[in-house]
């Protein structure tokens, strides 16, 4: 389903993606072994956990 979004909403989404991308660069090396081994469950769990910790560390809150 395609949803029409405004330019402002699109810019906001891009800003969030850029911020999260920068955060991921800070911890991706810690979960790379799970990605390479194919352990999707552990990778997913660790990714979410580390992303949340990094958001709180950098921004003081979770980004939404």
URJO-V414007 format. One record per run of one state. SS is the DSSP state (A for helix, B for strand, O for the rest). FROM is the first residue (numbers start at 1). LEN is the number of residues. If there is no record, write none. Layout:
SS_FROM_LEN / SS_FROM_LEN
//
This chain:
O_1_6 / A_7_31 / O_38_2 / A_40_20 / O_60_5
//
